[in-house]
Amino acid sequence: MNAGRKLISIVIPAWNEEAVIPELGRRLAAVMDAQPRYDFEAIIVDNGSWDRSFELLSALHERDPRFKTVRLSRNFTADGGVAAGLRYATGDCAVLMDADLQDPPECIGQFIEKWEQGHDVVYGVIRSREGVSGLRRLGNKMFYKLLNTLTNVGGTSLPQNVTAFRLMDRKVYEVLNRMAETNRFTRGLCVWCGFSQVGVEFDRADRFAGETKAPLLDIIKEAIDGIFSFSFIPLKLVTVLGLVLSSFSFLFLAWQLISTVFMGSSAEGYLTIICTILLMFGFLFLVLGVIGEYLARIFDEVKARPLYVVKDTLGFSEDFSQALTRRLPIHGNNP
């Protein structure tokens, strides 16, 4: 590496991506070769793959030493893979992207231009999507609307259609490295950090090959994590609903007493009583569910387990890896 050039780290979590890795390596190499003013390292995190991903990554490293690999002991979800990759990054900035090539590596040049203009975070904004149903688009729109309504991420809104594909200056990703949160919503954490941020639009293609690693249930989980990680409004809504239902129950009881004492009516309506009881029990379990979501997150944080466990690495010096391991506190973040 040239001591006078800036280093750009590209961090890519990958899980069972043997069908994509050769093309990913080819396109990334072309992007890196097209930017001769910079040095690059591509850190691909093998997130517990059981296919030939690590074998292909090893061959890729042999052909091009700019490609490095951090191999995790098992799958630690995409957030764990991102955390591991950022922890091993040494660049003046770091680019996060997925391995499926839905995020076009060719946009990295535009990200670098915005970064050189003084922006600390350059995030990708989806202009159009290929192979996505209208229902999925509607769900995505509702997710951002709900998230921005219920949360206050650093006093600002999460941009519509923003993706995890982004460039972060070193001072930004070092802040993320120091965060010890177990349930991480990376896009929200980047906004929370502040700094100067700008978006770059791009057209998202369908994945290059293989099967999606983000089924509907995972997307719903990510939405829930985003809401519960940055908002106390669900708890406040439970309080408001409790007050409303309590007031309604009190007024209903007062009306029954007045009808019985002053109008001579007898309290009737077993169906009404049963429906009221069911309503109250349903509300009670809703309350317990919301509180349980927060308690589960507290439980995860209290256990203080590491975000990831590294099995081995490729492309990093032994001294660097050992020094990094010795410096890791229990959460796997910067000291």
N, C-alpha and C positions, 0 to 999 in steps of 0.2 A: 504494500500500500504506500501511496505517496504521502509523505508527511504534510505537504502543503495543501492537500485536497480534503474536502469534507467527506466524512463517512456517513453513508445512509444504510440503516439496517431495515430489512424487510422481514417482518414476522408473519408467519403463516402457520396456523394450526391445521393439521391434517389427520384424518382418521379414515383408514381403509380407502385410500385414494390411488390405488395402483393404476387405475385406468386414466388418471389425470396427470400424474407426476411427470411423465416424459414431455407432454405438451406444456405443462406449467414451467418446467425447466427451460424449454426452448424459448418460450415467450419472455420469461423473465431475463434470460441471458441477452436477448435482443434489446430489451428495454435498458439493461445496464450498459450494454455496449454503445447505445445511442446517447449516453450521458458521459462523455469522456472527462468532463470536469470534476467528476465525483468518483469516490471509491464506494463499493457496495459490499454488503454481506447479506445473504438471504438465509434467514434462520427458519427452517421448516421443523415444526414440532410434531413428531410422530406421537400422536395422542393415544397410545395403546392399540395400534393397528394389529390385526391378526392376518392380514393378507401380505402381499409382497411389497408393501410400501417402504419398509425400512431397507430392503434389499435394493430397491430402485433408487432410494435416496443415497445409499452408500455409493452406488455406481455414478450417480450424478455428482457427488462430491469428488470422486476420483477424477472425473472429466474436468470439473470446474471447481477449484477450491473456494470460490466465493460462496458456494452453497454449503451450508452447515446444518447439522441436525441435532436436536435435543430429543432424546427418546425417553418417554415417560413409562413408568412401570405398568400403568393401566390407563384407561380413559378417564380423564379428570374433567370432562365437558370442555366445550370451546373456551369458556372463561379461564379454566385452569391452563389450557394450552397457550392462550394469549399471555397469561401471567408469567408462565415459564419462558416464553420467547422474549418478552420485554425484559425479564431479569437477566438474560444472557446478551441482550443487545448492548452495543458499545458505541453506536453511531451518534452523530450530531443531531439526527432526527431518526424516528422510526416510523415505518409504514406498516399498518395492519391491513391484512386482506385475507379472504378465504381461499382455500385451495381449489375450489371447483371452477374457477375462471369465470364465474358470473361477474366478479369484479375485474374489469379489464386492466391488466398490468400497464397497458399503454397510457393510462391516465396518470401514472406516477410522475411523468414529466411535467404535467400541469400542476400537480401537487407541489412539486419542487419549486416551480416558478412562483406560486403563491407564497410559499414558505420564504423564499428569498426576498419577497416584497415586504416581509415583516410579520406575517401571520404565524402564530404559534401552533395552531391546529387547522388543518385543511381536511374537511370531511366530504365524502361522496354523497351526492343527492341523486336519487333515482329519477330520471326523466321519463323513462318508459321501461316496461318489463315484458320480456318474451316468455311465453309458456305459462302465464299466470292467469287463473280464472278471474272472472268479474267478482265472484264471491270473495276470493282471496284479496283482491284490491280493496274491496269495501271493508273487509276486516282490518286490513292494514291502516286504512284511513281512520277507522273508528278507534284503533289502538292509539294512534298519536293524539287524536282528539281527547280521548279519555285520559291518557297519561298527562297531557298538558293541563287538563282541567283539574285533576286530582293532585298533581305534584307541583312543587316549586323548586326546580333543579337549579340551584345557584341563582335564583331570582330571575331566570329566563326560561323560555320555552324550548323544547326539543324541536328542531326543524322537522317539517313534514318530509317523509320519505328519506330521512337520513339513514345511512348505513354504518356498519362497523368499519368499512373501508375508509381509511384516513391516514394522514400524516401528522405526527406529533413531534414537536421540538423536544430535545433532550430534557429540558427543565419540566416539561409536561409529563413525559412518560416516567420520569423519576418520581414525580408526585404519585402517580398510579402505583409504582413499585413499592412505595412506602405505605400504601393502604392495606390494611390487614383484613378487609372484609371478605367473608366467605361467599356470601350471595352477591355476586358482582353483576352490575348492569353497566358494561363498559361505556356505552354511548352516554348514559346519564352521568357517569363519573367524569368523563371528559368535559362535559358542559359544566359540571360542578367546579372543576378546577379553575374555570375562568380563562384568562389570557385572551389574546386576539384570535378569533375563529372566523373562518369563511368557508363557504360550500362551493363545490365544483360539480356540475350536473354531468351525468353520463347515462347511457342506455344500458340497462342490465340485460345481458343475454341469458338464455337457459344454460344450465350447467353443462360443461363440455362432455362429460361422460359419467357413468356410474349412477348411483341412486342418491336422492336427496338425504342430507344429514340433518335436515330441519323439518321434521313432520309437524303437523298441526298442533299436536299436544306440546311439543317443545316450544313452539311459537307462543302458545297460550301461557306456558310456564314463564317464558321470558317477559311477557307482558305483566304477569302477576309480580315477578321479581322487581320489575321497574317501578310498579306502583307502590309495593310495600317497602322498597328500599329508600324511597324518596318522599313518602307521604304518611302523615298521621290522619289524613282525612277519613279513611275507612273507620277508624276508631271514633272520630267525631261524629260521623254519620250514624254509627250505632247509638251514640248518646242521644242524638236528635230523634232517631226513631223510637228510642226508649221513652223519651219525654212525650212524644206525640201519642204513642200507644197508651202510656199511663194516663195522659189527659183524657183520651177517648174513653178508656175504661172507667175513670172517675166520673165523667159526665154521664155515661151509660148507667152506672150504678146509682147516681143521684136521680136520674130520670125514673128508674125502677122504684126507688123509695117514694118519690113524689107521687107516681101513679098509684102505688099501693096504699099510701096513707091518705092522700087527699082525693083520689078519684075512685077508690074502691076496686081497682084492677088487681088481679092476682098475677104474680110473676109466672109467665108461661114461656114455652119455646125451648124444648130440649135441644132442637137442632141449632138454635142460636148459641146456646151454651157450649155445645160440642164444637161448633165452628170457631167460637172465641178461644176455647182451650187449644185447639189445633193451631190457630193463628199465633197464640202466645208461645206455644212450644216451638213452632217454626222459627219465630223471632229469636227465642232463646238459643237455639242451635246455630242460628246465623251469627249471633253475638259471640258464641263460643268458637265458631269457625274463624272469625276475624281475629279474635284474641289469640287463637291457636297459631295462625300464620305468623304473628309477631313473636310469639313464644318460641316457635320452631327456629326462627332466625336468631333469636337470642341464644338458644341452645347451641346452634351451629357455631356462633362466635365464641361462646364460653369454652367449647371443647378445644378451640385454638389448634385444630389440625392443619397441617400444611396444605396449601392450595394445590400442590402437585408433588410428585416424587419422581426424581430423575433416575432412569435406569443406566443410561450411558449417553455419550455425546460423540459427534463427529465434527472435526474441523476446529475444535477449540484446543488450545494448548493444555497440557495436564496441569501446569502451574495455575493457569487461569481458572480452570474448573475446580481445582482444590481450594483455591483462595475464595472463590465464590461460595462454595459449599460451607467453608468455615465461617463465612460472614453471615450466612443465612440465619435469621432468627426463626422461631417456630412457625410463623406464618409464611415463610418463604419469600420475604420481601427485603428491601434494602434496610440496612441498619439506620 
